[in-house]
Amino acid sequence: MPANEIIVGLDIGTTKVCVVIGALNENGQLEILGVGTTPSRGLRRGVVINIEATIHSILSAVEAAEMMSGREVHEVFTGISGGHIEGINSRGVVAVTGRGREITRNDIDRVIDAAKAIVIPMDREVLHVIPQEFVVDDQGNIRNPFGMIGVRLEAEVHIITGAVTSAQNIVKCVNRAGFKAADIVLEPLASARAVLTKDEKELGALLIDLGGGTTDVLVYIEGAPYHTSILSIGGDQVTNDISIMLKTPLDAAEKIKREAGCCYLPLIQEDEMVHVPVVGGRPPKQIKRKSVVDIIQPRMTEMLTMVRDQVKDNNYMKLLAGGVVLTGGGSLLPGTAELASEIFNLPARVGYPVKLGGLIEEYYSPIYATGIGLVLFGASKTEHEHLDTSSSDRIFNNVWERMRNWLKEFF
């Protein structure tokens, strides 16, 4: 990828829209040049419900990032989330046809095509096809079989599908805002690229991205994703609980959550007090901080328990030697890692994005993990396009595939 060519990540979330602008410096290292955020007004639980409001939020965030970076945005890598996302594991088998039974890129393409030949409803499309492992004549755990000798080639892949209309609405918003959608990337995949280490992926790790409207779940085993799901519940539900139980406006409840919130009772002191604004012009009241924790902890426990039950039902719990990594705005709530460690009975940590050149300390936060991950994804994809990489790498980075036909209607 040429130096100074910018890569832009656009994270359209339920509570905020975040734009991250990156570029390679003269030494070939990725730097973050600008970050822009604005409140999100047009989404509910990760899905666009108001196109005009979403366009306005995108424009505001892009403008802020452009001002900070001094660069002009034309093309973006945008994320997608929402309860409509589903992950499926599939297997394909082909006979090796290369001369001397040497596996060629054509053989790899054919076995991937065979693995993704699954029946899905007409209203859904394939977003990602990610190879997990290849098997050559019963020899498994092969990452790249190119050039090997064999008769039978198998591939195990993770296929991520989403609702066609949800992706179309995101693309429509991006295009009507005046930008080109270079690719759509599943948001937890982008977050994983920013916060998970290679060792965690290899050992087996559970990524939980706690957003405002959704909780994104991604299980990595032996370096590849095996389970993907999006729960339509997030940090906004915690704010609503505080608002209802304390009879305080939503904006005040959000402030209480950010400034005095905690989701693990042993971390707070018994005598701590919190000011609670009330409606109707009456003076604020004081309550014990423990009362706030008593509201937050049950809801966070419910959310994390839902994730645990999903992972247990799919028999992945024993494969998570790398532990649990929490990211997203919800992970900043004090006690989140401690509560997760107790619920999953595994080591847990808050995942901060990898430090890049130019990324000032203010933006080194789980809140920006998805946006930074989208830039990393875009840099990797652009680099693979400039270099003639192996077929398996091209497959990993070739998002949409069948979706490109309808994308042309908007470009």
N, C-alpha and C positions, 0 to 999 in steps of 0.2 A: 504494500500500500504506500503511495507517495507521501512524503512528509508534508505536514500542514493541511492535508485533506481532512476535513472534519467528519466525525461520526456523531450522530445525534440520537440519543435515546429518549423516547417519549413514553412516560409512565402515566396512563390515564386511570387514576384510581377513583374510589368512591368518595374519599374525603379530600384528596388533593390531586392536582396535575403537576407532574414534575418533568422538567426538561433538562437533560445533561448533555453538554457539548464537549467532545473530546477530539484530540488529534495527536498524531505521532510527531515527536520532536526530531531534531536532526540526528539523534542517536537511535532512532527507531523505537523509543519508549513512549507509551501512551500517556498523555497528560490530559487532565480535565481543565478546560478553559473557562467554562461557565455553567452555572446551575440556576434554574428559574423554577419557582413554585407558585402556585395560586390555588385557592380553594376550588374544589370540583363541585359543580352545581348540576351536572346533567346525567349523573350515573346513580344507580341504586344496585347495591350488591354486585358491583363489577360489570353491570350491563347498562348500555346507553338507554336512557328513557327520555332525554330531551336533547335533540341534536343542536339546536341553536345555543343552548347554555353550554354544551360541551365544546362547541367551536370557540365560543368566547373564552372559556377557560384555557383551551389550547393556545390561542393567540396571546393571552396575557402571560402564560408561562414561557412561551417561546421568546416573546419580547424581552422579558426579564433576563433570560439566558443570553440573548443576543447582546444586550447592553453590557452584561458582565464580561463576555468573551470578546466583543468587538468583531464578531463574525456573523455572517448572514446564513440563516437556515433555509435549505431547499428540500431536503430529504431526511426522513426520520425512520428509525427502527422503533416500532410501537409494540407495547405489550397487550396481551389479552388475558382476561380472567373471567370468573363468573361460574355459577353453579352448573352451567351447561357443559363444562369441560369434563371429558372422560378419558381415562387411560386404559389401554388394552395391551396385553402381551400376546404375541403371535409368533408362529414358527413357519419357515418355508424351507423346501428341499428341492434341489435341482441336481442334474448330472453334469459333471465337468466336461466341457466340450473343447477346451483349448488343446493345442498341439502338444502331444506328449503328456496329456492330462495335467498340464500346468494351469493353475487357476488364473484367469484373466479378469480385468475389470468388467468385462461383459458378463462373466459368470457371477461376479458379486452383484452387479445390477440386477441380473435375472433372479437371484435368490432373494434379494430384498423385495423385488416386485412380487414374488411368490408369497413372501411373508405378509405383505400388506394387502394381499387380495382377500380381504374380509368383507362380509356383508354389513353395511351400515345403512341406517335410514336415509332417505332422500334429503332430509332437512339438515344433515350433518356432513361435515367435510373433514378430511385429514389435515391436521395442522403440522404435525411432526412425525417422522418415522426415524427412530433412533436405534441403531444396532446395539444389542447387549453383548452378544458373543457369536462367534462362528464355530461350526463343527466340521472338520474335514475327516471323513472316514472314521467317525466315532471318536475322534480326538477333539475334545472340547476346550473351552477357555482360550480360544484364539481371537485376538483383537483385530488382526488384519491378515486375511489368508492370501493376499495377492502374491503370486509367484510360487506358492506351495504346490506340491504334487498330490493329486487325489482323484478319486472317482466320484465321490458323493460330497456335495457341499450343502450344509444346513446353516440357517441364520435364525437367531432369536432376536426379535425386535420389540420395542415399546412404541405403540402407536397412540398418539394423542389426537382426539377428535373434538370438534366444537360445533356449535350451531352456526350454520351458514349466515343467518340473518344478523347474529351478534357481531361476527367478523365484518360483514358488509357495512354495518352501521359505524363501526370504528373507522374503517377505511373512508367511508363517506365524510365523516367529521374531519379527518385529517386532510382530505383533498379539498373540501370546501373551505378549510382554513388557509388553503394556498400552498400546501406541501404535498410531497410525494411519499407514500408509504413504501419504503424499500422492502420491508418484511414485517410480518407479525410474528411475535415470539411469545410463547406461553410465559407468563410473568414469574411463576416459581422456578422455571428453568433459568431465566435471567438472574433471579436472586441467587440461585445456587452457584452460578458462575462467579458471582461477586463475593460470596461469603463462605462457601465450603472449600476446605483444603483438599488436595489430591488424596492425602491419607484418609481423610474422613470418607470420601467417596469410595475408596477401595475397601475400607473396613466395613462399610455399611453405615449410613447415616440417615436420620429423619430430619428433613427441613420443614419447619412450620413458619410460614410467612403470615404474621398477624396484621392484617390490614383493617381499614375502617369498616368495610362492608363485607369482606370475605376473609376466610382463613384458608390459605393455600397449603397443600400437603404434597410433599415429594419424597419418595424413598429411593435412596441410592444404594445399590449393592454391587460390589466388585466393579466400581467405576461407572455404572450405567443406571439410569432410572428404571425402576420396576413397578412403581405405583404412583399414580397421579390422581388427585381429587381436589375439588374446591368446595368448601363448606360455605353456605350463604349466611354466615354469621361472623361478626367481627367486633372491633372495638367500639363501634357506634352503639352496639347493644349494651355495653357496659355503661356508656354515657347515658343512655335512656333509663337504665335501671337506677342510676344515681339521681337523675332528674325526677323520676316518679317517687322513689322512696324518700327523698329529702325535700320534695315539693319545691324544687328550684328550677329556673329556666335552663334550657339545654346548653346555652353558652356558658352559664355558670357551672353547670355539671361537668362540662368538658374541662374547665379551668381547675375545678376541684380534683378531677381525675389526674390531670397533668402535674399539679403542684403538691397534692396531698395523697394521691392514690397509691395503693400498695395491694398486692394480691397474695401476700403471705404473712399471716398474722405474727409469727415469731420475730419478724424484722422490726416491728414498731414498739414504741414505749407506751405503757398504759396511760400516762397522763397527758399525751399529746392532744391538742385541740385544733379544730378546723372551723373557720368562718364560713357560714353558708348563707348566701343571698337568698331572699325570699321575694315572691311576687307581691304586687299591690302597693309598693312603696314602703312596706313595713321594714323596720330595721333588721339587719342580718342576725342570725342566731349562731350560737356556738355549740358544736357537738364534739364528742371524742373522735379522734382519728380512727379508733377501733371500729366505730359505727360505719365509717366509709369502707374499711376493709371487709366488714361483714357483708357489705353489698357487692363489692367487686370480686372477692375470692370465690364465692359460689358460681358466678357466671364464668369466670376464667377456668375454674375447675371443670365446669360442664363442657366448655369448648375443647379443652385439652383431652378430656375423657372421650369425647366423640372421636377425636383423632386417634387416640390409643385403641379404641374399639375397632376402628377401621383397620389399623395396622395389625392388630391381633387376629382379626377375622381372616386376613390374607396370609397369616403365618410368617410375618416378617420380623416380629419382635426379637427373636433369638439371633437375627442376622445383623443387628444394629450395634456392632462393637464400637463404631465411631460416635455413638450417642445421638443426642437431640440438639439441633441448632435452631434457635428462634431468631427471626428477624422481622422487619417491618415495624411500623410505629408502635404496635401493641407490645412489642418485646421490650420497650423502654420502661414499661410499668415496673417499678421495683418489686422484686420477688418472683418475677415471671420464670426465671431459670430455676430457682429453688422449688417452685411449685411444680414445674415440668419434671424436674428430677425425681420428685416424690411420686408423681402420678405414673411416670413411665418406668421408674426404678432403673434409670440409666443416667449417665453423666449428661448434663445439659449446660449450654452456654448461649449467650446472646451473640448473634453473628453480625459483625461489623464488616462493611465492604473492604476489599483489599485496598491498601493504600497505593494511590497512583500519584505521579508527579502533578503538581498544580492543585491537588485537592486540599483545600485549606481545612483546618481542623473543624470548623463549623459544619462542614458537609460530610465529615467522616462519621456517619450515623446510619443505623439500620433503616431509617426513614428513606434514605436514598439508595438502598441496596438494589432495588429493581432497576432504577434509572441507570445506575453505574453498570449493572449487569447487562443491560441492553446495549450500552456503548461497547462493552467487552465483546458481546456477541457480534455486533456490527463490525468491529475491528477484525475479529477472527474470520468472519464471512468474507469481508473485503480482501483480506490477505489471501484466503484460499482461492478467490477469484483471480487474483494477480499471479498466484503460483499454481501450477497444474498439480493439484494434490491427488491423493488416492481416491478411488471411488467411494470408499466408506466415509471419508471425510466430507466429500461433496454431498453425500446422502444426508449426513448429519446436519449440515448447514442449509440444505435445500428445503426451506419451509414452504408450505402451501401445496406445491406441486399441482394437484388438480384444481386448486383454488385460483390459479393464475388466470384461467380463462375468464372468469367473471370479474377479476380485478381489472382487466383491460377496459371494462365498461366505465370505470371511474377515472382511469389515467388519461 
